[in-house]
């Protein structure tokens, strides 16, 4: 893109250039009108002088051309002047023969004059025609007087009147270009300083803020936006550092256990004579390694799922999905876990409920809700999944009769790796994943006590993008 300074100069000077052009054209018209008026006035004055020199001599009118009639046209431009004086019958009384007269004669006004343009002897002329009636005892006779002049002095006057005006306008335009460029260069200095400040700053350190007071009023929103983005980036960066630290802490424990278990297995292999006495220890070791590995795999899978849930591109192509069918698939997936813990896992879904979602992430949302409920519900407990349509919302609820979550901890459970009970196996990522996926779908997640049990938890996800099924 072109320079902002050049674009602003162009936008400022474009209308100014049009204004100069219009003013120059109007100035030319005004100068032409003045030059035409002066020329026409001189022609009429000369014709009047000739008219005053008409006299009767006997039965004929005689015309003489005094020097005063032509002195009006004396100029350095050496214009040529032609005259014609004719009587009623068209006989030439004075002047040049074949002088061009207008085809249609319409003298008007008090002076009974008619101005016209003509060409004579290869020269362009401006001419005036006037008539005078000569009265005598024998009658009256109309005399036609025509005076023509070349246009050199008129053109010279036009240039003399118009050129200074257009020169002043062009000088003003040039000064406007220079002053506008200097003014924009001066006024854009804060923007240049801001650009240099941002370019020189270390992108890995987000501890800076743009001083909005040093900028113009129109640029302060830009500085405020930059500062807001920096604060958000700093917040995301801090959250990412916390996430990495928490993930490292969660992965360090199973990895340390596996390292010690592997070391113990190597020691036992080196002392085969003690195998019989250490068989029970080895069985416990393999069980511990299996548990540790399962936890490590679970944490890794949850971290990958959370990363996918936080990626905004995952929600760019939402589809029309039946939430009831997704809940049923999740129940079938976790039915074996419910059987092992002798938990009554049921579902209440009277009809299909359509929402806008990404199928894989919607399944992950429901699975994590059910997995969380099954882990914290005691044996022989109850977990119920409900899917219903209420007005323009589709509601997914998961109820259990476990220990529940205290009201003061219901917001913290959405934090990564936070667990209310440390004695229960889990990663602390389930509800964090649920909230991130719900947020991507435009849904909300609420925690409350189970209204149908003496104790327990009810998790409700409300989708506000209901889609009616096609017939």
Buried (B, 14 or more C-beta within 10 A) or exposed (E): EEEEBEEBBEEBBEEBBEEBEEBBEEBBEEBBEBBBEBBBEBBBBBBBBBBEBBEBEEEEBEBEBEEEBBEBBEBEBEBEBBBBBBBBEEEBBBBBEEBBBBEEEEBEEEBBBBBBEBEBEEBEBBBBBBBBEBEEEEEEBEBBBBBBBBBBBBBBBBEEBBEEBBEEBEEBBEEBBEEBBEEBEEEBEBBEEBEEEEEEEEEEEBEEEBEBEEBEEEBBEBBBEBBEEBEEEBEEEEEEEEBEEBBEEBBEEBEEBBEBBEEBBEEBEEEEEEEEEBEEEBEEBEEBBEEBBEBBEBBBEBBEBBEBBBEEEBBEEBEEBBBBBBBBBBBEBBEEBBEEBEBEBEBEBEEEBBBBBBBEBBBBBBBBBBBBBBBBBEEEBBBBBBBBBEEEBBBBBBBBBBBBBEEEEBEEBBBBBBBBEEEEEBBBBBBBBBBBBBBBBBBBBEBBBBEEBEEBBBBBBBBBBBBEEEE
